[in-house]
Amino acid sequence: MGPTNVALVKLFRADQALREAQGRLDAASKNVRVQERRVHDLAERLKLAQSKLREQQSSAGQFELDIKTRDARIEKLRSQQTNANNNKEYQAFLIEINTEKVDRGKAEDELIKVMEVIEKGQAEVKELTAQHEVEKAKLVEMKSQIGETVARLQAEVEAQRPARQAAADALPPKARDAFDRLAERYDGEAMSALAKPDRRREEYLCTACNMDLVTNIYNRLHSRDELVACISCGRILYIPEELPPEVAINSNKGSREPREPSELGAKAPSSKRNKSVERLDPSERRAKGRIGQLLAAAQGESVKIAFDASEKPVECDVTVDGKPMGVYKGKSGEHLARIISLRMEEAGMKGTVEVREKPEESAQPSEPPQIDSPAPTAAQPQPETAPAPEEQTTNAS
């Protein structure tokens, strides 16, 4: 990789180390923050309960004042009633006194209701005050217990900042800005390493989203100094240390195993037509277009799961609605079929998926047909010359 890509990988690792240290600090202080929120919530609830209690007490005071005022009014009317000059005045004072008594009774009923609310409010305030004091004591104790741990983790975070800043300063502004945008979008996962699911084939995928990548992606990263992003997730791609060129690039593409001669001593029949038929074998083709991208993504996901489980992927023949789609790899045939069905359902595509695992021997190149000749005996000597090629083809057929 070029110097810009190498500097990006250094920044990525420094950023990851800083985020891990910050994560440990946040985890250690999480309980304290939770306790602080609990204390704050209790304080707010207590404040609200006290405010409601004061309002009810004020209302009760108004009713008590109203009752006292009416009592004084009733006493005044009674004194005036005793000095009435005639029966008509007496009856008028009596009606007014009864009216005041009715209004006083209504005020007493309202006062009783308010006093019940006040008693409940006082009990709630008392309970909230006790809970608030207990939670405050817990918070003080927790802060005293993890004070040293938080200080140590805070020191680790501060120790990681200079390395991250130095790695960022070594990058061109354009590359640094691109990294910062992706780091903010993916919570620090701004870059993704290449992976090669099958060591025998030059096929690569993005380890972040499991999307298949073009074949020359490794050469671009290895030989050029440019930012290469995944076409699916947009993360910046890089070559991991465990994928050097001798592992990533197959150097024996054109080499083929020599064919063994037939038992009859003649070379096995072969022709250009047979080779072209092998190249056009439908099992070796891959689907194109939208379904091809979907199947490639399903293969990447299934292969990654197999690698995570330390299992070897298997080759499978995939057909959709009876049409061969090609050979794809997966953890197992059932697992690959399940992932393909789920992805087709998410993409709104319909079809019947059939996945058959290929046996191990089918992956090996087919040997030319052989003819079993009878063993020579004393009564029947073996012919010295081999049969003509036409006779081999006929017998093989």
Contacts in CASP RR format, 6 or more apart in sequence:
PFRMAT RR
TARGET T0000
AUTHOR 0000-0000-0000
METHOD contacts of the structure
MODEL  1
MGPTNVALVKLFRADQALREAQGRLDAASKNVRVQERRVHDLAERLKLAQ
SKLREQQSSAGQFELDIKTRDARIEKLRSQQTNANNNKEYQAFLIEINTE
KVDRGKAEDELIKVMEVIEKGQAEVKELTAQHEVEKAKLVEMKSQIGETV
ARLQAEVEAQRPARQAAADALPPKARDAFDRLAERYDGEAMSALAKPDRR
REEYLCTACNMDLVTNIYNRLHSRDELVACISCGRILYIPEELPPEVAIN
SNKGSREPREPSELGAKAPSSKRNKSVERLDPSERRAKGRIGQLLAAAQG
ESVKIAFDASEKPVECDVTVDGKPMGVYKGKSGEHLARIISLRMEEAGMK
GTVEVREKPEESAQPSEPPQIDSPAPTAAQPQPETAPAPEEQTTNAS
1 9 0 8 1.000
1 221 0 8 1.000
1 222 0 8 1.000
1 225 0 8 1.000
1 238 0 8 1.000
1 239 0 8 1.000
2 224 0 8 1.000
2 225 0 8 1.000
3 225 0 8 1.000
4 171 0 8 1.000
4 172 0 8 1.000
4 175 0 8 1.000
4 225 0 8 1.000
4 226 0 8 1.000
4 227 0 8 1.000
5 221 0 8 1.000
5 225 0 8 1.000
5 226 0 8 1.000
5 227 0 8 1.000
5 238 0 8 1.000
7 167 0 8 1.000
7 170 0 8 1.000
7 171 0 8 1.000
7 175 0 8 1.000
8 171 0 8 1.000
8 175 0 8 1.000
8 179 0 8 1.000
8 191 0 8 1.000
8 227 0 8 1.000
8 236 0 8 1.000
8 238 0 8 1.000
9 191 0 8 1.000
9 238 0 8 1.000
10 167 0 8 1.000
10 170 0 8 1.000
11 164 0 8 1.000
11 167 0 8 1.000
11 168 0 8 1.000
11 170 0 8 1.000
11 171 0 8 1.000
11 176 0 8 1.000
11 179 0 8 1.000
12 179 0 8 1.000
12 190 0 8 1.000
12 191 0 8 1.000
12 238 0 8 1.000
14 160 0 8 1.000
14 163 0 8 1.000
14 164 0 8 1.000
14 166 0 8 1.000
14 167 0 8 1.000
15 164 0 8 1.000
15 167 0 8 1.000
15 183 0 8 1.000
15 188 0 8 1.000
15 190 0 8 1.000
16 188 0 8 1.000
17 160 0 8 1.000
17 163 0 8 1.000
17 164 0 8 1.000
18 157 0 8 1.000
18 160 0 8 1.000
18 161 0 8 1.000
18 163 0 8 1.000
18 164 0 8 1.000
19 188 0 8 1.000
21 153 0 8 1.000
21 156 0 8 1.000
21 157 0 8 1.000
21 159 0 8 1.000
21 160 0 8 1.000
22 157 0 8 1.000
24 153 0 8 1.000
24 156 0 8 1.000
25 150 0 8 1.000
25 153 0 8 1.000
25 154 0 8 1.000
25 156 0 8 1.000
25 157 0 8 1.000
28 146 0 8 1.000
28 149 0 8 1.000
28 150 0 8 1.000
28 153 0 8 1.000
29 146 0 8 1.000
29 150 0 8 1.000
31 142 0 8 1.000
31 146 0 8 1.000
32 139 0 8 1.000
32 142 0 8 1.000
32 143 0 8 1.000
32 146 0 8 1.000
32 150 0 8 1.000
35 135 0 8 1.000
35 138 0 8 1.000
35 139 0 8 1.000
35 142 0 8 1.000
36 139 0 8 1.000
38 135 0 8 1.000
39 132 0 8 1.000
39 135 0 8 1.000
39 136 0 8 1.000
39 139 0 8 1.000
42 128 0 8 1.000
42 131 0 8 1.000
42 132 0 8 1.000
42 135 0 8 1.000
43 132 0 8 1.000
45 128 0 8 1.000
46 125 0 8 1.000
46 128 0 8 1.000
46 129 0 8 1.000
46 132 0 8 1.000
49 121 0 8 1.000
49 124 0 8 1.000
49 125 0 8 1.000
49 128 0 8 1.000
50 125 0 8 1.000
52 121 0 8 1.000
53 118 0 8 1.000
53 121 0 8 1.000
53 122 0 8 1.000
53 125 0 8 1.000
56 114 0 8 1.000
56 117 0 8 1.000
56 118 0 8 1.000
56 121 0 8 1.000
57 118 0 8 1.000
59 114 0 8 1.000
60 111 0 8 1.000
60 114 0 8 1.000
60 115 0 8 1.000
60 118 0 8 1.000
63 107 0 8 1.000
63 108 0 8 1.000
63 110 0 8 1.000
63 111 0 8 1.000
63 114 0 8 1.000
64 111 0 8 1.000
66 107 0 8 1.000
67 104 0 8 1.000
67 107 0 8 1.000
67 108 0 8 1.000
67 111 0 8 1.000
70 100 0 8 1.000
70 101 0 8 1.000
70 103 0 8 1.000
70 104 0 8 1.000
70 107 0 8 1.000
71 104 0 8 1.000
73 100 0 8 1.000
74 97 0 8 1.000
74 100 0 8 1.000
74 101 0 8 1.000
74 104 0 8 1.000
77 93 0 8 1.000
77 96 0 8 1.000
77 97 0 8 1.000
77 100 0 8 1.000
78 93 0 8 1.000
78 97 0 8 1.000
80 93 0 8 1.000
81 90 0 8 1.000
81 93 0 8 1.000
81 94 0 8 1.000
81 97 0 8 1.000
84 90 0 8 1.000
84 93 0 8 1.000
168 176 0 8 1.000
171 179 0 8 1.000
175 227 0 8 1.000
178 227 0 8 1.000
178 236 0 8 1.000
179 190 0 8 1.000
179 191 0 8 1.000
179 236 0 8 1.000
180 190 0 8 1.000
182 188 0 8 1.000
182 189 0 8 1.000
182 190 0 8 1.000
182 191 0 8 1.000
182 234 0 8 1.000
182 235 0 8 1.000
182 236 0 8 1.000
183 189 0 8 1.000
183 190 0 8 1.000
186 208 0 8 1.000
186 233 0 8 1.000
186 235 0 8 1.000
189 208 0 8 1.000
189 235 0 8 1.000
190 235 0 8 1.000
190 236 0 8 1.000
191 235 0 8 1.000
191 236 0 8 1.000
191 237 0 8 1.000
191 238 0 8 1.000
192 206 0 8 1.000
192 207 0 8 1.000
192 208 0 8 1.000
192 209 0 8 1.000
192 230 0 8 1.000
192 233 0 8 1.000
192 235 0 8 1.000
192 236 0 8 1.000
192 237 0 8 1.000
192 238 0 8 1.000
193 207 0 8 1.000
193 237 0 8 1.000
193 238 0 8 1.000
193 239 0 8 1.000
193 240 0 8 1.000
193 243 0 8 1.000
194 204 0 8 1.000
194 205 0 8 1.000
194 206 0 8 1.000
194 207 0 8 1.000
194 213 0 8 1.000
194 217 0 8 1.000
194 218 0 8 1.000
194 221 0 8 1.000
194 237 0 8 1.000
194 238 0 8 1.000
194 239 0 8 1.000
194 240 0 8 1.000
194 243 0 8 1.000
194 248 0 8 1.000
195 204 0 8 1.000
195 205 0 8 1.000
195 206 0 8 1.000
195 207 0 8 1.000
195 243 0 8 1.000
195 304 0 8 1.000
195 307 0 8 1.000
196 202 0 8 1.000
196 203 0 8 1.000
196 204 0 8 1.000
196 243 0 8 1.000
196 247 0 8 1.000
196 248 0 8 1.000
197 203 0 8 1.000
197 205 0 8 1.000
197 299 0 8 1.000
197 300 0 8 1.000
197 303 0 8 1.000
197 304 0 8 1.000
197 307 0 8 1.000
197 313 0 8 1.000
197 329 0 8 1.000
198 303 0 8 1.000
198 313 0 8 1.000
198 329 0 8 1.000
199 247 0 8 1.000
200 250 0 8 1.000
201 250 0 8 1.000
202 215 0 8 1.000
202 218 0 8 1.000
202 248 0 8 1.000
202 249 0 8 1.000
202 250 0 8 1.000
203 212 0 8 1.000
203 215 0 8 1.000
204 212 0 8 1.000
204 213 0 8 1.000
204 215 0 8 1.000
204 217 0 8 1.000
204 218 0 8 1.000
204 248 0 8 1.000
205 211 0 8 1.000
205 212 0 8 1.000
205 213 0 8 1.000
205 300 0 8 1.000
205 303 0 8 1.000
205 304 0 8 1.000
206 213 0 8 1.000
206 230 0 8 1.000
206 232 0 8 1.000
206 233 0 8 1.000
206 235 0 8 1.000
206 237 0 8 1.000
207 304 0 8 1.000
208 230 0 8 1.000
208 233 0 8 1.000
208 235 0 8 1.000
209 230 0 8 1.000
209 232 0 8 1.000
209 233 0 8 1.000
209 235 0 8 1.000
210 297 0 8 1.000
210 300 0 8 1.000
210 301 0 8 1.000
210 303 0 8 1.000
210 304 0 8 1.000
211 230 0 8 1.000
211 231 0 8 1.000
211 232 0 8 1.000
211 233 0 8 1.000
211 296 0 8 1.000
211 297 0 8 1.000
211 300 0 8 1.000
212 296 0 8 1.000
212 297 0 8 1.000
212 299 0 8 1.000
212 300 0 8 1.000
213 230 0 8 1.000
213 231 0 8 1.000
213 237 0 8 1.000
217 228 0 8 1.000
217 237 0 8 1.000
218 239 0 8 1.000
218 243 0 8 1.000
218 245 0 8 1.000
218 248 0 8 1.000
218 249 0 8 1.000
219 249 0 8 1.000
220 226 0 8 1.000
220 228 0 8 1.000
221 228 0 8 1.000
221 237 0 8 1.000
221 238 0 8 1.000
221 239 0 8 1.000
222 239 0 8 1.000
222 245 0 8 1.000
222 248 0 8 1.000
227 236 0 8 1.000
228 236 0 8 1.000
228 237 0 8 1.000
229 235 0 8 1.000
229 236 0 8 1.000
229 237 0 8 1.000
230 237 0 8 1.000
232 297 0 8 1.000
239 248 0 8 1.000
256 365 0 8 1.000
257 365 0 8 1.000
259 268 0 8 1.000
259 367 0 8 1.000
259 368 0 8 1.000
260 367 0 8 1.000
261 267 0 8 1.000
261 268 0 8 1.000
262 268 0 8 1.000
262 368 0 8 1.000
262 370 0 8 1.000
262 371 0 8 1.000
262 392 0 8 1.000
263 370 0 8 1.000
263 371 0 8 1.000
263 372 0 8 1.000
263 373 0 8 1.000
264 371 0 8 1.000
264 373 0 8 1.000
264 386 0 8 1.000
264 387 0 8 1.000
264 392 0 8 1.000
265 386 0 8 1.000
266 386 0 8 1.000
266 387 0 8 1.000
266 389 0 8 1.000
266 392 0 8 1.000
268 368 0 8 1.000
268 369 0 8 1.000
269 368 0 8 1.000
269 389 0 8 1.000
269 392 0 8 1.000
269 393 0 8 1.000
269 396 0 8 1.000
270 368 0 8 1.000
282 324 0 8 1.000
282 326 0 8 1.000
283 317 0 8 1.000
283 324 0 8 1.000
283 326 0 8 1.000
283 327 0 8 1.000
284 326 0 8 1.000
284 327 0 8 1.000
285 324 0 8 1.000
285 326 0 8 1.000
286 292 0 8 1.000
286 295 0 8 1.000
286 296 0 8 1.000
286 325 0 8 1.000
286 326 0 8 1.000
286 327 0 8 1.000
287 295 0 8 1.000
287 320 0 8 1.000
287 325 0 8 1.000
287 326 0 8 1.000
290 347 0 8 1.000
290 349 0 8 1.000
291 320 0 8 1.000
291 325 0 8 1.000
291 349 0 8 1.000
292 325 0 8 1.000
294 340 0 8 1.000
294 343 0 8 1.000
294 344 0 8 1.000
294 347 0 8 1.000
294 349 0 8 1.000
295 318 0 8 1.000
295 325 0 8 1.000
295 328 0 8 1.000
295 340 0 8 1.000
296 328 0 8 1.000
297 343 0 8 1.000
298 328 0 8 1.000
298 336 0 8 1.000
298 339 0 8 1.000
298 340 0 8 1.000
298 343 0 8 1.000
299 328 0 8 1.000
299 329 0 8 1.000
299 330 0 8 1.000
299 336 0 8 1.000
300 329 0 8 1.000
300 330 0 8 1.000
301 339 0 8 1.000
302 313 0 8 1.000
302 329 0 8 1.000
302 330 0 8 1.000
302 331 0 8 1.000
302 335 0 8 1.000
302 336 0 8 1.000
302 339 0 8 1.000
303 313 0 8 1.000
303 329 0 8 1.000
303 330 0 8 1.000
303 331 0 8 1.000
305 331 0 8 1.000
305 335 0 8 1.000
306 312 0 8 1.000
306 313 0 8 1.000
306 330 0 8 1.000
306 331 0 8 1.000
306 335 0 8 1.000
307 313 0 8 1.000
309 331 0 8 1.000
311 331 0 8 1.000
313 329 0 8 1.000
313 330 0 8 1.000
313 331 0 8 1.000
314 329 0 8 1.000
314 330 0 8 1.000
314 331 0 8 1.000
314 332 0 8 1.000
314 333 0 8 1.000
314 357 0 8 1.000
314 358 0 8 1.000
315 327 0 8 1.000
315 328 0 8 1.000
315 329 0 8 1.000
315 357 0 8 1.000
315 358 0 8 1.000
315 362 0 8 1.000
315 363 0 8 1.000
316 327 0 8 1.000
316 328 0 8 1.000
316 329 0 8 1.000
316 330 0 8 1.000
316 333 0 8 1.000
316 336 0 8 1.000
316 355 0 8 1.000
316 356 0 8 1.000
316 357 0 8 1.000
316 358 0 8 1.000
317 324 0 8 1.000
317 326 0 8 1.000
317 327 0 8 1.000
317 355 0 8 1.000
317 356 0 8 1.000
317 358 0 8 1.000
318 324 0 8 1.000
318 325 0 8 1.000
318 326 0 8 1.000
318 327 0 8 1.000
318 328 0 8 1.000
318 336 0 8 1.000
318 340 0 8 1.000
318 353 0 8 1.000
318 354 0 8 1.000
318 355 0 8 1.000
319 325 0 8 1.000
319 353 0 8 1.000
319 354 0 8 1.000
319 355 0 8 1.000
320 351 0 8 1.000
320 352 0 8 1.000
320 353 0 8 1.000
320 354 0 8 1.000
321 351 0 8 1.000
321 352 0 8 1.000
322 352 0 8 1.000
322 354 0 8 1.000
327 358 0 8 1.000
328 336 0 8 1.000
329 336 0 8 1.000
330 336 0 8 1.000
332 357 0 8 1.000
333 355 0 8 1.000
333 356 0 8 1.000
333 357 0 8 1.000
334 355 0 8 1.000
336 355 0 8 1.000
337 353 0 8 1.000
337 354 0 8 1.000
337 355 0 8 1.000
340 353 0 8 1.000
340 355 0 8 1.000
341 353 0 8 1.000
344 350 0 8 1.000
344 351 0 8 1.000
344 353 0 8 1.000
369 396 0 8 1.000
371 392 0 8 1.000
371 395 0 8 1.000
371 396 0 8 1.000
376 382 0 8 1.000
387 395 0 8 1.000
END
